Amino acid sequence: MAKEDLRDDTYAYCSGECGAQVTKELYDQLTQRNDGDPAVCGDPHDVGCSRKGQPLIVR
């Protein structure tokens, strides 16, 4: 997960559109690292996600 270690832990990087799906476990991990704020979608180059900052979809 080296991408600047999720830059700051607010974002989970997703490939493709911002309906990025993460497992419950990963979502909880990201949320915990984010001081309890919900993890949202981010993209290091502003390409993969159509809407940066959208909530992740937990599967």
PDBQT receptor file of N, H, CA, C and O in Angstrom, charges set to zero:
ATOM      1  N   MET A   1       0.836  -1.196   0.000  1.00  0.00    +0.000 N 
ATOM      2  CA  MET A   1       0.000   0.000   0.000  1.00  0.00    +0.000 C 
ATOM      3  C   MET A   1       0.879   1.257   0.000  1.00  0.00    +0.000 C 
ATOM      4  O   MET A   1       0.569   2.242   0.670  1.00  0.00    +0.000 OA
ATOM      5  N   ALA A   2       1.949   1.211  -0.739  1.00  0.00    +0.000 N 
ATOM      6  H   ALA A   2       2.201   0.411  -1.283  1.00  0.00    +0.000 HD
ATOM      7  CA  ALA A   2       2.996   2.215  -0.599  1.00  0.00    +0.000 C 
ATOM      8  C   ALA A   2       2.631   3.617  -1.067  1.00  0.00    +0.000 C 
ATOM      9  O   ALA A   2       3.294   4.575  -0.671  1.00  0.00    +0.000 OA
ATOM     10  N   LYS A   3       1.613   3.770  -1.884  1.00  0.00    +0.000 N 
ATOM     11  H   LYS A   3       1.074   2.992  -2.205  1.00  0.00    +0.000 HD
ATOM     12  CA  LYS A   3       1.267   5.094  -2.446  1.00  0.00    +0.000 C 
ATOM     13  C   LYS A   3       1.313   6.182  -1.378  1.00  0.00    +0.000 C 
ATOM     14  O   LYS A   3       0.278   6.647  -0.900  1.00  0.00    +0.000 OA
ATOM     15  N   GLU A   4       2.519   6.576  -1.018  1.00  0.00    +0.000 N 
ATOM     16  H   GLU A   4       3.359   6.198  -1.407  1.00  0.00    +0.000 HD
ATOM     17  CA  GLU A   4       2.715   7.542   0.069  1.00  0.00    +0.000 C 
ATOM     18  C   GLU A   4       1.864   7.172   1.278  1.00  0.00    +0.000 C 
ATOM     19  O   GLU A   4       1.292   8.028   1.953  1.00  0.00    +0.000 OA
ATOM     20  N   ASP A   5       1.803   5.866   1.527  1.00  0.00    +0.000 N 
ATOM     21  H   ASP A   5       2.268   5.171   0.979  1.00  0.00    +0.000 HD
ATOM     22  CA  ASP A   5       0.982   5.316   2.610  1.00  0.00    +0.000 C 
ATOM     23  C   ASP A   5      -0.388   5.987   2.702  1.00  0.00    +0.000 C 
ATOM     24  O   ASP A   5      -0.763   6.546   3.733  1.00  0.00    +0.000 OA
ATOM     25  N   LEU A   6      -1.116   5.913   1.598  1.00  0.00    +0.000 N 
ATOM     26  H   LEU A   6      -0.812   5.459   0.761  1.00  0.00    +0.000 HD
ATOM     27  CA  LEU A   6      -2.453   6.525   1.497  1.00  0.00    +0.000 C 
ATOM     28  C   LEU A   6      -2.397   8.039   1.724  1.00  0.00    +0.000 C 
ATOM     29  O   LEU A   6      -3.325   8.656   2.248  1.00  0.00    +0.000 OA
ATOM     30  N   ARG A   7      -1.273   8.598   1.307  1.00  0.00    +0.000 N 
ATOM     31  H   ARG A   7      -0.519   8.097   0.882  1.00  0.00    +0.000 HD
ATOM     32  CA  ARG A   7      -0.996  10.045   1.457  1.00  0.00    +0.000 C 
ATOM     33  C   ARG A   7      -1.301  10.543   2.864  1.00  0.00    +0.000 C 
ATOM     34  O   ARG A   7      -0.427  10.484   3.729  1.00  0.00    +0.000 OA
ATOM     35  N   ASP A   8      -2.504  11.028   3.119  1.00  0.00    +0.000 N 
ATOM     36  H   ASP A   8      -3.214  11.076   2.416  1.00  0.00    +0.000 HD
ATOM     37  CA  ASP A   8      -2.891  11.110   4.525  1.00  0.00    +0.000 C 
ATOM     38  C   ASP A   8      -4.059  10.151   4.607  1.00  0.00    +0.000 C 
ATOM     39  O   ASP A   8      -4.782   9.961   3.629  1.00  0.00    +0.000 OA
ATOM     40  N   ASP A   9      -4.243   9.561   5.738  1.00  0.00    +0.000 N 
ATOM     41  H   ASP A   9      -3.656   9.716   6.533  1.00  0.00    +0.000 HD
ATOM     42  CA  ASP A   9      -5.089   8.378   5.811  1.00  0.00    +0.000 C 
ATOM     43  C   ASP A   9      -6.563   8.628   5.539  1.00  0.00    +0.000 C 
ATOM     44  O   ASP A   9      -7.381   7.716   5.658  1.00  0.00    +0.000 OA
ATOM     45  N   THR A  10      -6.904   9.847   5.178  1.00  0.00    +0.000 N 
ATOM     46  H   THR A  10      -6.239  10.588   5.081  1.00  0.00    +0.000 HD
ATOM     47  CA  THR A  10      -8.279  10.153   4.827  1.00  0.00    +0.000 C 
ATOM     48  C   THR A  10      -8.719   9.381   3.602  1.00  0.00    +0.000 C 
ATOM     49  O   THR A  10      -9.867   8.945   3.518  1.00  0.00    +0.000 OA
ATOM     50  N   TYR A  11      -7.812   9.207   2.646  1.00  0.00    +0.000 N 
ATOM     51  H   TYR A  11      -6.879   9.561   2.714  1.00  0.00    +0.000 HD
ATOM     52  CA  TYR A  11      -8.213   8.648   1.362  1.00  0.00    +0.000 C 
ATOM     53  C   TYR A  11      -7.832   7.189   1.222  1.00  0.00    +0.000 C 
ATOM     54  O   TYR A  11      -6.752   6.769   1.637  1.00  0.00    +0.000 OA
ATOM     55  N   ALA A  12      -8.727   6.432   0.638  1.00  0.00    +0.000 N 
ATOM     56  H   ALA A  12      -9.604   6.774   0.301  1.00  0.00    +0.000 HD
ATOM     57  CA  ALA A  12      -8.384   5.094   0.188  1.00  0.00    +0.000 C 
ATOM     58  C   ALA A  12      -8.334   5.176  -1.326  1.00  0.00    +0.000 C 
ATOM     59  O   ALA A  12      -9.305   5.594  -1.956  1.00  0.00    +0.000 OA
ATOM     60  N   TYR A  13      -7.235   4.789  -1.907  1.00  0.00    +0.000 N 
ATOM     61  H   TYR A  13      -6.446   4.450  -1.395  1.00  0.00    +0.000 HD
ATOM     62  CA  TYR A  13      -7.115   4.940  -3.349  1.00  0.00    +0.000 C 
ATOM     63  C   TYR A  13      -7.880   3.845  -4.070  1.00  0.00    +0.000 C 
ATOM     64  O   TYR A  13      -7.826   2.676  -3.687  1.00  0.00    +0.000 OA
ATOM     65  N   CYS A  14      -8.586   4.232  -5.108  1.00  0.00    +0.000 N 
ATOM     66  H   CYS A  14      -8.630   5.181  -5.419  1.00  0.00    +0.000 HD
ATOM     67  CA  CYS A  14      -9.372   3.255  -5.837  1.00  0.00    +0.000 C 
ATOM     68  C   CYS A  14      -9.043   3.355  -7.311  1.00  0.00    +0.000 C 
ATOM     69  O   CYS A  14      -8.715   4.426  -7.823  1.00  0.00    +0.000 OA
ATOM     70  N   SER A  15      -9.135   2.239  -7.971  1.00  0.00    +0.000 N 
ATOM     71  H   SER A  15      -9.401   1.369  -7.555  1.00  0.00    +0.000 HD
ATOM     72  CA  SER A  15      -8.983   2.268  -9.424  1.00  0.00    +0.000 C 
ATOM     73  C   SER A  15     -10.383   2.304 -10.007  1.00  0.00    +0.000 C 
ATOM     74  O   SER A  15     -11.289   1.660  -9.479  1.00  0.00    +0.000 OA
ATOM     75  N   GLY A  16     -10.569   3.037 -11.070  1.00  0.00    +0.000 N 
ATOM     76  H   GLY A  16      -9.832   3.561 -11.498  1.00  0.00    +0.000 HD
ATOM     77  CA  GLY A  16     -11.888   3.111 -11.682  1.00  0.00    +0.000 C 
ATOM     78  C   GLY A  16     -12.727   4.180 -11.020  1.00  0.00    +0.000 C 
ATOM     79  O   GLY A  16     -12.191   5.101 -10.404  1.00  0.00    +0.000 OA
ATOM     80  N   GLU A  17     -14.025   4.067 -11.141  1.00  0.00    +0.000 N 
ATOM     81  H   GLU A  17     -14.460   3.318 -11.642  1.00  0.00    +0.000 HD
ATOM     82  CA  GLU A  17     -14.912   5.126 -10.665  1.00  0.00    +0.000 C 
ATOM     83  C   GLU A  17     -14.970   5.126  -9.145  1.00  0.00    +0.000 C 
ATOM     84  O   GLU A  17     -14.455   4.221  -8.488  1.00  0.00    +0.000 OA
ATOM     85  N   CYS A  18     -15.590   6.130  -8.612  1.00  0.00    +0.000 N 
ATOM     86  H   CYS A  18     -16.008   6.865  -9.145  1.00  0.00    +0.000 HD
ATOM     87  CA  CYS A  18     -15.536   6.343  -7.180  1.00  0.00    +0.000 C 
ATOM     88  C   CYS A  18     -16.468   5.442  -6.388  1.00  0.00    +0.000 C 
ATOM     89  O   CYS A  18     -16.547   5.574  -5.167  1.00  0.00    +0.000 OA
ATOM     90  N   GLY A  19     -17.166   4.546  -7.034  1.00  0.00    +0.000 N 
ATOM     91  H   GLY A  19     -17.102   4.439  -8.026  1.00  0.00    +0.000 HD
ATOM     92  CA  GLY A  19     -17.906   3.542  -6.292  1.00  0.00    +0.000 C 
ATOM     93  C   GLY A  19     -16.905   2.508  -5.804  1.00  0.00    +0.000 C 
ATOM     94  O   GLY A  19     -17.132   1.303  -5.913  1.00  0.00    +0.000 OA
ATOM     95  N   ALA A  20     -15.803   2.993  -5.270  1.00  0.00    +0.000 N 
ATOM     96  H   ALA A  20     -15.619   3.972  -5.182  1.00  0.00    +0.000 HD
ATOM     97  CA  ALA A  20     -14.732   2.094  -4.854  1.00  0.00    +0.000 C 
ATOM     98  C   ALA A  20     -15.236   1.186  -3.752  1.00  0.00    +0.000 C 
ATOM     99  O   ALA A  20     -15.809   1.644  -2.764  1.00  0.00    +0.000 OA
ATOM    100  N   GLN A  21     -15.022  -0.089  -3.929  1.00  0.00    +0.000 N 
ATOM    101  H   GLN A  21     -14.557  -0.461  -4.732  1.00  0.00    +0.000 HD
ATOM    102  CA  GLN A  21     -15.506  -1.015  -2.916  1.00  0.00    +0.000 C 
ATOM    103  C   GLN A  21     -14.343  -1.494  -2.072  1.00  0.00    +0.000 C 
ATOM    104  O   GLN A  21     -13.282  -1.855  -2.581  1.00  0.00    +0.000 OA
ATOM    105  N   VAL A  22     -14.564  -1.488  -0.796  1.00  0.00    +0.000 N 
ATOM    106  H   VAL A  22     -15.426  -1.195  -0.382  1.00  0.00    +0.000 HD
ATOM    107  CA  VAL A  22     -13.549  -1.990   0.124  1.00  0.00    +0.000 C 
ATOM    108  C   VAL A  22     -14.223  -2.985   1.059  1.00  0.00    +0.000 C 
ATOM    109  O   VAL A  22     -15.439  -2.961   1.248  1.00  0.00    +0.000 OA
ATOM    110  N   THR A  23     -13.413  -3.851   1.633  1.00  0.00    +0.000 N 
ATOM    111  H   THR A  23     -12.425  -3.870   1.479  1.00  0.00    +0.000 HD
ATOM    112  CA  THR A  23     -13.971  -4.775   2.607  1.00  0.00    +0.000 C 
ATOM    113  C   THR A  23     -14.257  -4.018   3.894  1.00  0.00    +0.000 C 
ATOM    114  O   THR A  23     -13.668  -2.969   4.156  1.00  0.00    +0.000 OA
ATOM    115  N   LYS A  24     -15.157  -4.554   4.681  1.00  0.00    +0.000 N 
ATOM    116  H   LYS A  24     -15.636  -5.406   4.468  1.00  0.00    +0.000 HD
ATOM    117  CA  LYS A  24     -15.517  -3.939   5.961  1.00  0.00    +0.000 C 
ATOM    118  C   LYS A  24     -14.269  -3.762   6.818  1.00  0.00    +0.000 C 
ATOM    119  O   LYS A  24     -14.094  -2.738   7.479  1.00  0.00    +0.000 OA
ATOM    120  N   GLU A  25     -13.413  -4.764   6.796  1.00  0.00    +0.000 N 
ATOM    121  H   GLU A  25     -13.555  -5.595   6.260  1.00  0.00    +0.000 HD
ATOM    122  CA  GLU A  25     -12.199  -4.740   7.614  1.00  0.00    +0.000 C 
ATOM    123  C   GLU A  25     -11.299  -3.568   7.216  1.00  0.00    +0.000 C 
ATOM    124  O   GLU A  25     -10.809  -2.830   8.071  1.00  0.00    +0.000 OA
ATOM    125  N   LEU A  26     -11.089  -3.407   5.904  1.00  0.00    +0.000 N 
ATOM    126  H   LEU A  26     -11.487  -4.007   5.209  1.00  0.00    +0.000 HD
ATOM    127  CA  LEU A  26     -10.246  -2.316   5.427  1.00  0.00    +0.000 C 
ATOM    128  C   LEU A  26     -10.892  -0.976   5.716  1.00  0.00    +0.000 C 
ATOM    129  O   LEU A  26     -10.218  -0.027   6.117  1.00  0.00    +0.000 OA
ATOM    130  N   TYR A  27     -12.203  -0.896   5.513  1.00  0.00    +0.000 N 
ATOM    131  H   TYR A  27     -12.751  -1.667   5.187  1.00  0.00    +0.000 HD
ATOM    132  CA  TYR A  27     -12.929   0.347   5.767  1.00  0.00    +0.000 C 
ATOM    133  C   TYR A  27     -12.766   0.761   7.227  1.00  0.00    +0.000 C 
ATOM    134  O   TYR A  27     -12.488   1.922   7.529  1.00  0.00    +0.000 OA
ATOM    135  N   ASP A  28     -12.943  -0.201   8.125  1.00  0.00    +0.000 N 
ATOM    136  H   ASP A  28     -13.169  -1.144   7.880  1.00  0.00    +0.000 HD
ATOM    137  CA  ASP A  28     -12.801   0.088   9.554  1.00  0.00    +0.000 C 
ATOM    138  C   ASP A  28     -11.382   0.536   9.891  1.00  0.00    +0.000 C 
ATOM    139  O   ASP A  28     -11.174   1.438  10.702  1.00  0.00    +0.000 OA
ATOM    140  N   GLN A  29     -10.407  -0.118   9.249  1.00  0.00    +0.000 N 
ATOM    141  H   GLN A  29     -10.576  -0.851   8.590  1.00  0.00    +0.000 HD
ATOM    142  CA  GLN A  29      -9.007   0.243   9.459  1.00  0.00    +0.000 C 
ATOM    143  C   GLN A  29      -8.763   1.680   9.029  1.00  0.00    +0.000 C 
ATOM    144  O   GLN A  29      -8.156   2.461   9.761  1.00  0.00    +0.000 OA
ATOM    145  N   LEU A  30      -9.236   2.024   7.846  1.00  0.00    +0.000 N 
ATOM    146  H   LEU A  30      -9.729   1.389   7.251  1.00  0.00    +0.000 HD
ATOM    147  CA  LEU A  30      -9.028   3.363   7.303  1.00  0.00    +0.000 C 
ATOM    148  C   LEU A  30      -9.739   4.404   8.145  1.00  0.00    +0.000 C 
ATOM    149  O   LEU A  30      -9.204   5.482   8.402  1.00  0.00    +0.000 OA
ATOM    150  N   THR A  31     -10.951   4.073   8.573  1.00  0.00    +0.000 N 
ATOM    151  H   THR A  31     -11.386   3.197   8.364  1.00  0.00    +0.000 HD
ATOM    152  CA  THR A  31     -11.728   4.994   9.390  1.00  0.00    +0.000 C 
ATOM    153  C   THR A  31     -11.035   5.229  10.731  1.00  0.00    +0.000 C 
ATOM    154  O   THR A  31     -10.998   6.349  11.240  1.00  0.00    +0.000 OA
ATOM    155  N   GLN A  32     -10.493   4.158  11.285  1.00  0.00    +0.000 N 
ATOM    156  H   GLN A  32     -10.524   3.248  10.872  1.00  0.00    +0.000 HD
ATOM    157  CA  GLN A  32      -9.784   4.257  12.563  1.00  0.00    +0.000 C 
ATOM    158  C   GLN A  32      -8.553   5.150  12.418  1.00  0.00    +0.000 C 
ATOM    159  O   GLN A  32      -8.289   5.992  13.276  1.00  0.00    +0.000 OA
ATOM    160  N   ARG A  33      -7.805   4.964  11.335  1.00  0.00    +0.000 N 
ATOM    161  H   ARG A  33      -8.020   4.280  10.638  1.00  0.00    +0.000 HD
ATOM    162  CA  ARG A  33      -6.628   5.795  11.094  1.00  0.00    +0.000 C 
ATOM    163  C   ARG A  33      -7.013   7.241  10.845  1.00  0.00    +0.000 C 
ATOM    164  O   ARG A  33      -6.196   8.150  10.997  1.00  0.00    +0.000 OA
ATOM    165  N   ASN A  34      -8.246   7.440  10.468  1.00  0.00    +0.000 N 
ATOM    166  H   ASN A  34      -8.909   6.702  10.344  1.00  0.00    +0.000 HD
ATOM    167  CA  ASN A  34      -8.741   8.776  10.146  1.00  0.00    +0.000 C 
ATOM    168  C   ASN A  34      -9.477   9.382  11.332  1.00  0.00    +0.000 C 
ATOM    169  O   ASN A  34     -10.362  10.220  11.160  1.00  0.00    +0.000 OA
ATOM    170  N   ASP A  35      -9.109   8.958  12.526  1.00  0.00    +0.000 N 
ATOM    171  H   ASP A  35      -8.390   8.278  12.666  1.00  0.00    +0.000 HD
ATOM    172  CA  ASP A  35      -9.717   9.467  13.761  1.00  0.00    +0.000 C 
ATOM    173  C   ASP A  35     -11.227   9.335  13.790  1.00  0.00    +0.000 C 
ATOM    174  O   ASP A  35     -11.928  10.203  14.309  1.00  0.00    +0.000 OA
ATOM    175  N   GLY A  36     -11.728   8.228  13.220  1.00  0.00    +0.000 N 
ATOM    176  H   GLY A  36     -11.159   7.522  12.798  1.00  0.00    +0.000 HD
ATOM    177  CA  GLY A  36     -13.155   7.959  13.308  1.00  0.00    +0.000 C 
ATOM    178  C   GLY A  36     -13.984   8.599  12.209  1.00  0.00    +0.000 C 
ATOM    179  O   GLY A  36     -15.173   8.302  12.086  1.00  0.00    +0.000 OA
ATOM    180  N   ASP A  37     -13.379   9.475  11.404  1.00  0.00    +0.000 N 
ATOM    181  H   ASP A  37     -12.414   9.716  11.505  1.00  0.00    +0.000 HD
ATOM    182  CA  ASP A  37     -14.120  10.026  10.269  1.00  0.00    +0.000 C 
ATOM    183  C   ASP A  37     -14.179   8.979   9.163  1.00  0.00    +0.000 C 
ATOM    184  O   ASP A  37     -13.218   8.236   8.959  1.00  0.00    +0.000 OA
ATOM    185  N   PRO A  38     -15.294   8.915   8.452  1.00  0.00    +0.000 N 
ATOM    186  CA  PRO A  38     -15.410   7.885   7.407  1.00  0.00    +0.000 C 
ATOM    187  C   PRO A  38     -14.334   8.043   6.337  1.00  0.00    +0.000 C 
ATOM    188  O   PRO A  38     -14.023   9.158   5.919  1.00  0.00    +0.000 OA
ATOM    189  N   ALA A  39     -13.776   6.930   5.903  1.00  0.00    +0.000 N 
ATOM    190  H   ALA A  39     -14.029   6.024   6.243  1.00  0.00    +0.000 HD
ATOM    191  CA  ALA A  39     -12.796   6.961   4.826  1.00  0.00    +0.000 C 
ATOM    192  C   ALA A  39     -13.502   7.307   3.527  1.00  0.00    +0.000 C 
ATOM    193  O   ALA A  39     -14.621   6.859   3.274  1.00  0.00    +0.000 OA
ATOM    194  N   VAL A  40     -12.838   8.105   2.710  1.00  0.00    +0.000 N 
ATOM    195  H   VAL A  40     -11.929   8.468   2.916  1.00  0.00    +0.000 HD
ATOM    196  CA  VAL A  40     -13.424   8.477   1.424  1.00  0.00    +0.000 C 
ATOM    197  C   VAL A  40     -12.462   8.125   0.297  1.00  0.00    +0.000 C 
ATOM    198  O   VAL A  40     -11.293   7.813   0.527  1.00  0.00    +0.000 OA
ATOM    199  N   CYS A  41     -12.972   8.181  -0.902  1.00  0.00    +0.000 N 
ATOM    200  H   CYS A  41     -13.921   8.434  -1.089  1.00  0.00    +0.000 HD
ATOM    201  CA  CYS A  41     -12.209   7.828  -2.075  1.00  0.00    +0.000 C 
ATOM    202  C   CYS A  41     -11.239   8.935  -2.440  1.00  0.00    +0.000 C 
ATOM    203  O   CYS A  41     -11.583  10.115  -2.377  1.00  0.00    +0.000 OA
ATOM    204  N   GLY A  42     -10.038   8.561  -2.819  1.00  0.00    +0.000 N 
ATOM    205  H   GLY A  42      -9.759   7.602  -2.871  1.00  0.00    +0.000 HD
ATOM    206  CA  GLY A  42      -9.073   9.544  -3.283  1.00  0.00    +0.000 C 
ATOM    207  C   GLY A  42      -8.258   8.959  -4.407  1.00  0.00    +0.000 C 
ATOM    208  O   GLY A  42      -8.275   7.747  -4.621  1.00  0.00    +0.000 OA
ATOM    209  N   ASP A  43      -7.556   9.785  -5.118  1.00  0.00    +0.000 N 
ATOM    210  H   ASP A  43      -7.542  10.770  -4.943  1.00  0.00    +0.000 HD
ATOM    211  CA  ASP A  43      -6.726   9.296  -6.197  1.00  0.00    +0.000 C 
ATOM    212  C   ASP A  43      -5.479  10.157  -6.281  1.00  0.00    +0.000 C 
ATOM    213  O   ASP A  43      -5.565  11.384  -6.338  1.00  0.00    +0.000 OA
ATOM    214  N   PRO A  44      -4.310   9.508  -6.288  1.00  0.00    +0.000 N 
ATOM    215  CA  PRO A  44      -3.073  10.276  -6.228  1.00  0.00    +0.000 C 
ATOM    216  C   PRO A  44      -2.865  11.169  -7.449  1.00  0.00    +0.000 C 
ATOM    217  O   PRO A  44      -2.176  12.186  -7.358  1.00  0.00    +0.000 OA
ATOM    218  N   HIS A  45      -3.446  10.807  -8.579  1.00  0.00    +0.000 N 
ATOM    219  H   HIS A  45      -4.005   9.981  -8.654  1.00  0.00    +0.000 HD
ATOM    220  CA  HIS A  45      -3.243  11.612  -9.785  1.00  0.00    +0.000 C 
ATOM    221  C   HIS A  45      -4.540  12.214 -10.287  1.00  0.00    +0.000 C 
ATOM    222  O   HIS A  45      -4.602  12.692 -11.420  1.00  0.00    +0.000 OA
ATOM    223  N   ASP A  46      -5.564  12.198  -9.475  1.00  0.00    +0.000 N 
ATOM    224  H   ASP A  46      -5.514  11.809  -8.555  1.00  0.00    +0.000 HD
ATOM    225  CA  ASP A  46      -6.860  12.752  -9.851  1.00  0.00    +0.000 C 
ATOM    226  C   ASP A  46      -7.414  12.127 -11.121  1.00  0.00    +0.000 C 
ATOM    227  O   ASP A  46      -8.117  12.800 -11.876  1.00  0.00    +0.000 OA
ATOM    228  N   VAL A  47      -7.117  10.860 -11.374  1.00  0.00    +0.000 N 
ATOM    229  H   VAL A  47      -6.546  10.314 -10.761  1.00  0.00    +0.000 HD
ATOM    230  CA  VAL A  47      -7.678  10.245 -12.564  1.00  0.00    +0.000 C 
ATOM    231  C   VAL A  47      -8.674   9.147 -12.271  1.00  0.00    +0.000 C 
ATOM    232  O   VAL A  47      -9.789   9.177 -12.790  1.00  0.00    +0.000 OA
ATOM    233  N   GLY A  48      -8.301   8.176 -11.452  1.00  0.00    +0.000 N 
ATOM    234  H   GLY A  48      -7.395   8.151 -11.031  1.00  0.00    +0.000 HD
ATOM    235  CA  GLY A  48      -9.153   7.002 -11.283  1.00  0.00    +0.000 C 
ATOM    236  C   GLY A  48     -10.540   7.302 -10.759  1.00  0.00    +0.000 C 
ATOM    237  O   GLY A  48     -11.486   6.576 -11.066  1.00  0.00    +0.000 OA
ATOM    238  N   CYS A  49     -10.679   8.355  -9.977  1.00  0.00    +0.000 N 
ATOM    239  H   CYS A  49      -9.911   8.944  -9.728  1.00  0.00    +0.000 HD
ATOM    240  CA  CYS A  49     -11.975   8.624  -9.366  1.00  0.00    +0.000 C 
ATOM    241  C   CYS A  49     -12.643   9.803 -10.021  1.00  0.00    +0.000 C 
ATOM    242  O   CYS A  49     -12.036  10.854 -10.224  1.00  0.00    +0.000 OA
ATOM    243  N   SER A  50     -13.911   9.611 -10.350  1.00  0.00    +0.000 N 
ATOM    244  H   SER A  50     -14.405   8.757 -10.185  1.00  0.00    +0.000 HD
ATOM    245  CA  SER A  50     -14.625  10.723 -10.958  1.00  0.00    +0.000 C 
ATOM    246  C   SER A  50     -14.919  11.798  -9.926  1.00  0.00    +0.000 C 
ATOM    247  O   SER A  50     -14.871  12.988 -10.235  1.00  0.00    +0.000 OA
ATOM    248  N   ARG A  51     -15.222  11.387  -8.706  1.00  0.00    +0.000 N 
ATOM    249  H   ARG A  51     -15.261  10.420  -8.455  1.00  0.00    +0.000 HD
ATOM    250  CA  ARG A  51     -15.511  12.380  -7.670  1.00  0.00    +0.000 C 
ATOM    251  C   ARG A  51     -14.680  12.114  -6.431  1.00  0.00    +0.000 C 
ATOM    252  O   ARG A  51     -15.026  11.273  -5.601  1.00  0.00    +0.000 OA
ATOM    253  N   LYS A  52     -13.607  12.824  -6.319  1.00  0.00    +0.000 N 
ATOM    254  H   LYS A  52     -13.326  13.508  -6.993  1.00  0.00    +0.000 HD
ATOM    255  CA  LYS A  52     -12.733  12.674  -5.164  1.00  0.00    +0.000 C 
ATOM    256  C   LYS A  52     -13.501  13.075  -3.910  1.00  0.00    +0.000 C 
ATOM    257  O   LYS A  52     -14.244  14.057  -3.914  1.00  0.00    +0.000 OA
ATOM    258  N   GLY A  53     -13.320  12.323  -2.857  1.00  0.00    +0.000 N 
ATOM    259  H   GLY A  53     -12.717  11.526  -2.853  1.00  0.00    +0.000 HD
ATOM    260  CA  GLY A  53     -13.957  12.666  -1.600  1.00  0.00    +0.000 C 
ATOM    261  C   GLY A  53     -15.286  11.968  -1.388  1.00  0.00    +0.000 C 
ATOM    262  O   GLY A  53     -15.922  12.139  -0.348  1.00  0.00    +0.000 OA
ATOM    263  N   GLN A  54     -15.712  11.173  -2.378  1.00  0.00    +0.000 N 
ATOM    264  H   GLN A  54     -15.194  11.034  -3.222  1.00  0.00    +0.000 HD
ATOM    265  CA  GLN A  54     -16.945  10.406  -2.198  1.00  0.00    +0.000 C 
ATOM    266  C   GLN A  54     -16.720   9.285  -1.197  1.00  0.00    +0.000 C 
ATOM    267  O   GLN A  54     -15.628   8.720  -1.132  1.00  0.00    +0.000 OA
ATOM    268  N   PRO A  55     -17.744   8.957  -0.417  1.00  0.00    +0.000 N 
ATOM    269  CA  PRO A  55     -17.582   7.854   0.535  1.00  0.00    +0.000 C 
ATOM    270  C   PRO A  55     -17.306   6.541  -0.181  1.00  0.00    +0.000 C 
ATOM    271  O   PRO A  55     -17.784   6.315  -1.293  1.00  0.00    +0.000 OA
ATOM    272  N   LEU A  56     -16.545   5.692   0.454  1.00  0.00    +0.000 N 
ATOM    273  H   LEU A  56     -16.157   5.875   1.357  1.00  0.00    +0.000 HD
ATOM    274  CA  LEU A  56     -16.313   4.364  -0.090  1.00  0.00    +0.000 C 
ATOM    275  C   LEU A  56     -17.541   3.500   0.139  1.00  0.00    +0.000 C 
ATOM    276  O   LEU A  56     -18.296   3.713   1.088  1.00  0.00    +0.000 OA
ATOM    277  N   ILE A  57     -17.733   2.534  -0.731  1.00  0.00    +0.000 N 
ATOM    278  H   ILE A  57     -17.120   2.362  -1.502  1.00  0.00    +0.000 HD
ATOM    279  CA  ILE A  57     -18.833   1.586  -0.564  1.00  0.00    +0.000 C 
ATOM    280  C   ILE A  57     -18.267   0.333   0.093  1.00  0.00    +0.000 C 
ATOM    281  O   ILE A  57     -17.333  -0.283  -0.421  1.00  0.00    +0.000 OA
ATOM    282  N   VAL A  58     -18.832  -0.028   1.211  1.00  0.00    +0.000 N 
ATOM    283  H   VAL A  58     -19.591   0.473   1.628  1.00  0.00    +0.000 HD
ATOM    284  CA  VAL A  58     -18.339  -1.203   1.926  1.00  0.00    +0.000 C 
ATOM    285  C   VAL A  58     -19.054  -2.430   1.399  1.00  0.00    +0.000 C 
ATOM    286  O   VAL A  58     -20.280  -2.453   1.295  1.00  0.00    +0.000 OA
ATOM    287  N   ARG A  59     -18.274  -3.455   1.068  1.00  0.00    +0.000 N 
ATOM    288  H   ARG A  59     -17.278  -3.436   1.153  1.00  0.00    +0.000 HD
ATOM    289  CA  ARG A  59     -18.915  -4.701   0.634  1.00  0.00    +0.000 C 
ATOM    290  C   ARG A  59     -18.685  -5.789   1.666  1.00  0.00    +0.000 C 
ATOM    291  O   ARG A  59     -19.145  -6.916   1.487  1.00  0.00    +0.000 OA
TER     292      ARG A  59
